Amino acid sequence: MIRVAVNGALGRMGRLVAERIQEEEDLELVAAFDVLEGEVCGVRVSNPSEAKDVLYTSAVDVIVDFSVPEASRKMTKIASEKRIAMVIGTTGFSEEDLREIKRCSENIPIVLSPNFALGVNVFWHLIEELEKYLESWDKAVLEIHHKHKKDAPSGTAKKILEIAGISEAHSLRIGDIVGDHIVIYAGEGERIEIVHRAQSRMAFVSGALKALRWIVAKPPGLYDMRDVLGL
């Protein structure tokens, strides 16, 4: 049985992850954290300020974190001290945040990814392949998310920009769109468009569960979903 804690447990993703954990025979939700008060799947949600005490008195194998950068950074430090593996899906990290997570990964195994969907990770892989042949073509990235998403461009789009060597993405925040990413390669008289549309957040949840099962047996280090999927 893998014992799991969820940070950001009352958020959109955190709640879905917690609910899915309760449905799995090999997983157990043993702790939950959020700045809001409440309960998820019969587990009391503790304030993140209590995390150190809770995690030092509870047996936890892995923490799944879909929160905000500051909360995620603090939770990662606690996990590093307690030697608890982490799966981090939080986006919007600063460069200093990422350096701190890297430092913590010297003590614990961490899967850090801006997107846990299987299709998105294959999507990134396809862009890498296109870059081998079409690096000189004109390129553009459009990403669309729901109006409540705080960071723009999205973490997924930032990864695309990094792979394709593009300086900026066109970002829209409208309605309740889960996440659309469109990459356009335009040459002389032709173009290629690659599109990924997330129709449900369950695509991210399934990937997060795959990652947490994978990471508990790994040595300290900083991993991503490509490591989990063997891409």
Residue pairs with C-beta under 8 A, 6 or more apart in sequence:
1 26
1 27
1 28
2 26
2 27
2 28
2 61
2 62
2 212
2 213
2 216
3 28
3 30
3 58
3 59
3 60
3 61
3 62
4 21
4 27
4 28
4 29
4 30
4 60
4 61
4 62
4 63
4 64
4 212
5 29
5 30
5 31
5 32
5 33
5 54
5 55
5 58
5 60
5 62
5 63
5 64
5 84
6 14
6 17
6 18
6 21
6 29
6 31
6 32
6 33
6 40
6 63
6 64
6 65
6 66
7 14
7 33
7 34
7 48
7 51
7 63
7 64
7 65
7 66
7 67
7 71
7 72
7 75
8 14
8 33
8 34
8 65
8 66
8 67
8 68
8 71
8 72
8 90
9 15
9 18
9 32
9 33
9 34
9 40
9 43
9 45
10 34
10 36
10 38
10 40
10 45
11 34
11 66
11 67
12 66
12 201
13 66
13 89
13 201
13 204
13 205
13 208
14 32
14 34
14 40
14 64
14 66
14 67
15 40
16 201
16 202
16 205
17 64
17 66
17 205
17 208
17 209
18 29
18 32
18 40
18 41
18 43
19 40
19 41
20 202
20 205
20 206
20 209
21 27
21 28
21 29
21 41
21 209
22 29
22 41
22 42
24 209
26 213
27 209
27 212
27 213
29 40
29 41
29 43
30 43
30 58
30 59
30 60
31 43
31 46
31 54
31 55
31 58
31 60
32 40
32 41
32 43
32 44
32 45
32 46
33 45
33 46
33 47
33 48
33 50
33 51
33 54
33 67
33 75
34 45
34 47
34 48
34 67
35 47
35 48
35 71
36 45
37 45
37 47
38 45
39 45
46 54
48 67
48 71
48 74
48 75
51 74
51 75
51 78
52 78
52 81
55 63
55 78
55 79
55 82
55 84
56 82
60 82
60 84
61 84
61 85
61 216
62 84
62 85
62 86
62 87
62 212
62 215
62 216
63 75
63 79
63 84
63 85
63 86
63 87
64 86
64 87
64 89
64 208
64 212
65 71
65 72
65 75
65 76
65 86
65 87
65 88
65 89
65 90
66 89
66 90
66 208
67 75
67 90
68 90
68 92
68 150
69 90
69 92
69 93
69 94
69 97
71 90
72 88
72 90
72 93
72 97
73 93
73 97
73 100
73 101
75 86
76 86
76 88
76 100
76 101
76 104
76 110
77 100
77 104
79 85
79 86
79 104
79 108
80 103
80 104
80 107
80 108
81 107
83 107
83 108
84 108
85 108
85 109
85 110
85 212
85 215
85 216
85 218
86 104
86 108
86 109
86 110
86 111
86 215
87 110
87 111
87 208
87 211
87 212
87 215
88 101
88 110
88 111
88 112
88 113
89 113
89 114
89 115
89 116
89 204
89 208
91 114
91 151
91 154
91 155
92 150
92 151
92 155
93 101
101 110
101 112
101 222
102 222
104 110
105 220
105 221
105 222
106 220
107 220
108 220
109 215
109 216
109 218
109 219
109 220
109 221
109 223
110 215
110 221
110 222
110 223
111 211
111 212
111 214
111 215
111 223
111 224
111 225
111 227
111 228
112 222
112 223
112 224
113 121
113 207
113 211
113 224
113 225
114 154
114 155
114 156
114 158
114 159
115 121
115 155
115 156
115 159
115 179
115 204
115 207
115 225
116 203
116 204
116 205
116 206
116 207
116 208
116 210
116 211
116 225
117 196
117 198
117 203
117 204
117 206
117 207
118 203
118 206
118 207
118 229
119 196
119 203
120 156
120 181
120 196
120 198
121 207
121 225
121 226
121 229
121 231
122 231
123 181
123 194
123 196
124 159
124 160
124 163
124 226
125 226
125 231
126 194
127 160
127 163
127 164
127 183
127 194
128 163
130 185
130 192
130 194
131 163
131 164
131 165
134 185
134 187
134 192
135 165
137 185
137 186
137 187
138 185
138 186
138 187
139 164
139 166
139 183
139 184
139 185
139 186
140 166
140 170
140 183
140 184
140 186
141 153
141 157
141 160
141 161
141 164
141 166
141 168
141 169
141 170
141 181
141 182
141 183
141 184
142 169
142 170
142 172
142 180
142 181
142 182
142 184
143 153
143 154
143 156
143 157
143 169
143 170
143 171
143 172
143 179
143 180
143 181
143 182
144 171
144 172
144 173
144 174
144 177
144 179
144 180
145 152
145 154
145 171
145 172
145 173
145 177
145 178
145 179
145 180
146 173
146 174
146 175
146 176
146 177
146 178
147 173
147 174
147 175
147 176
148 173
149 173
152 171
152 173
153 161
153 168
153 169
153 171
154 171
154 179
154 181
156 179
156 181
157 169
157 171
157 181
158 169
160 166
160 169
160 181
160 183
161 167
161 168
161 169
164 183
178 198
178 199
178 200
178 201
179 196
179 197
179 198
180 195
180 196
180 197
180 198
181 195
181 196
181 197
182 193
182 194
182 195
183 193
183 194
183 195
184 191
184 192
184 193
185 191
185 192
185 193
198 204
207 225
207 228
210 228
210 229
211 225
211 228
214 228
215 223
215 228
